[in-house]
Amino acid sequence: MNRSGLRLILTALSASLLLVPAAAQTVPAQTVPAPMSVPGDTRPDAPELAARGQYAVGVRTLNLVSKGQLDIARAPKEGALARYDRPLTVEVWYPAPGASGSGSTTYKDVLGSGPGDPKRPNTPFEIPGRATRDAPAVQGGPFPLVIVSHGYPGSRYLMSYLGENLASKGYVVASIDHTDSTHGDKAAFASTLVNRALDDNFVLAEMARLGTAGSGSFLSNVVNADQTAVVGYSMGGYGALNAAGAGYGPQMAPLVPGGAFAQRQAGAYRVDPRIKAVVAFAPWGGDAAVRGIGVNFGGKYGFWEDAGLAGLKVPTMFVVGDRDDVSYYEGGVKPLFENAVNAERYMVVYQNALHNSAPNPPPAASLSNYDDYMHYAEPAWDMARLNNLNQHFVTAFLNLKLKGEAGAAAYLNVPVPVSNNAKSSRNADGTPKADDTSWKGFKDRTARGIELYKLMPK
């Protein structure tokens, strides 16, 4: 319908309302749905697995220290790198007693891209959440561990919607503030290039320690670190792939001082066997991504060669927009998906999406600053919709790979890879006909603009 036709209808409707008695215009309050006010709340068109799970959610903040790390952000122009005790703040969401979605809390973050940027000052803002601060953990664990790693810059709250959602479904989620890489403390990029995977591994080890019987922690017998997934976005995806076995090529070593990059190169480190799966949202580091920042001396796949990608052997889900202009789809993420030949891998593609496939919706505080707003937003997508889609696909993947729920595979092994080509064909009783190719978990007419591919190990 064109705009003029719509305008005529609205005019007629307005006129008719003037003839209705005022009492008849009153709508009972309970018939008006409450607005979605918290990241992760489901829209009416959300797919099946997007909904919060059976548990209420608790949340606590841990202040950890990774001792004896190379101080890359403050490297001298000459000489050896100093070592320092690296602080890491970690937000932990976990299953708690109570009704699903019953908690309420507020997370405090800042906008910006590091300290001292006059164009993007570190404006404080708050994020509402459906969790209870310092709640006891529910009995019935231990529960698999999910480590969440934000972008550059970002924060441990950048994907709070996903952390809360997974905790409500029986996961313990540890979301890291990567030092030198947050909205408030962004520093030398070289620190991020090396420390992402190291931070992931350290937090895994700490969560395992805290989860042991008799540790004295609220996580004792609550978290099962032997079943761990690493979920990373952008630079977090770059580090997650490396932590899980995708060793970097040697070409990028000049980007990091003091020879510190060598420790994360292919063949130089042992993969923690407790990492059983990876979800990489728009992982940075492919060839097109590094060329996009003016680096033209990378390997075949930017930070990786064939041998490095071959080191990735755990099931991996890539999530990317096909118009990503930071990590890039063609020449960036897609070749990583295609050439990690020793891993079972999935790739969710959001048509017409740029780079921001993973974050919370833009906070109100960002609306007056274009750069801050575009740190969160997608021009062609409602972020609440993308959040719901991520909740659905990540739940299916982790339930399958960490919990061994075989039925979850049906949500990933779609009949046709392009959702717009799916056909809903049902009998009168609602059961699918032989020619039905609809995607499991999606209501009619809602699987639109999505692609989902799967490749098995060679």
Buried (B, 14 or more C-beta within 10 A) or exposed (E): EEEEEEEEEEEEEEEEEEEEEEEEEEEEEEEEEEEBEBBBBBBEBBBEBBBBBEBBBBBBEBEBEBEEBBBBBEBEEEEEBEEBEBEBBBBBBBBBBBEBBBBEBEBEBBBBBBEEEEEBBBBEBBBBBBBBBEBEBBEEBBBBBBBBBBBBBBBBBBBBBBBBBBBBBBBBBBBBBBBBBBBBBBBBBBBBBBBBBBBBBBBBBBBBEBBBEEBEBBBBBBBBBEBBBBBBBBBBBBBBBBBBBBBBBBBBBEBBBBEBBBBBBBEEBEBBEBBBBBBBBBBBBBBBBBBBEEBEEBBBBBBBBBBBBBBBBBBBBBBBBBBBEBBBBEBBBBBBBBBBBBBBBBBBBBBEBBBBBBBBBBBEBBEEBEEBBBBBBBEEBEBBBBBBBBBBBBBBBBBBBBBEEEEBBEBBEBBBBBBEEBEBEEEEEEEBEEEBBBBBBBEEEBBEBBBBBBBEEE
